[in-house]
Amino acid sequence: MLTVKTFPVNPLGENCYVVSDDTLEAVIIDCGALYDEEKAAISDYIDLQELRPVAHLLTHGHFDHLWGAAFLHERYGLAARCPEADLPLFNDAPGQMRAILGHAMSCPTGPAGDVITPESVIPFGNHQLTVISSPGHTPGGVCFYCESEHVLFSGDSLFQMSIGRTDFPGGNHWDLIRSLRRLLRDLPDDVTIYPGHGPRTNAAFERNNNPYLNLVPED
């Protein structure tokens, strides 16, 4: 059984997830912790539960999902694992901030770990996460799926009743729509979806209610 602890962090309300099982091994997904109190809340939870973090995984390379990467590297020795096509974003966080926000902020990332590809499998404890490619929000966006527990971490590809923005550099609206149609076509109805922002949802609800999935491309 998985335990998923959600930490909404930074001014953009990004969801950082600490995912563990009864072995006490854990993976951390999208640590966007910016402020000291956010970092302390995450490390206090890990220490209190006596967890052993073994990986920091990024669903994509946007700055609000990796503000805490250097913190995790310093505290736990975890180098953030980024999707391969998003490495340019990871390696130039100030540049993407200027493009998106109009100004740069400090965003130390620490070193990049092993890249994530569609063939990657991330083991921890008695579980594993497989990678589902979902480009569109960014060129290399991915989701992480635990098939045995019917749990998906969708990053900024899919939200409750919405989808990720595609007007940032490297985004492509129809690529994202196609990615999500493939994703939801193959997922069982009862899969719980943990997005990069906002509340959790499930595959059946999004398949039946998400208005973006019925859009028809313009000629």
Secondary structure, DSSP 8 states (H G I E B T S, - for coil): --EEEEEEETTTTEEEEEEE-TT-EEEEE-----SHHHHHHHHHHHHHTT-EEEEEE-SS--GGGTTTHHHHHHHH---BB-BGGGHHHHHTHHHHHHHHHSS--------B-S-B-TT-EEEETTEEEEEEE-TTSSTT-EEEEEGGGTEEEEETTEETTEE----STT--HHHHHHHHHHHHHHS-TT-EEEESBS--EEHHHHHHH-GGGG-----
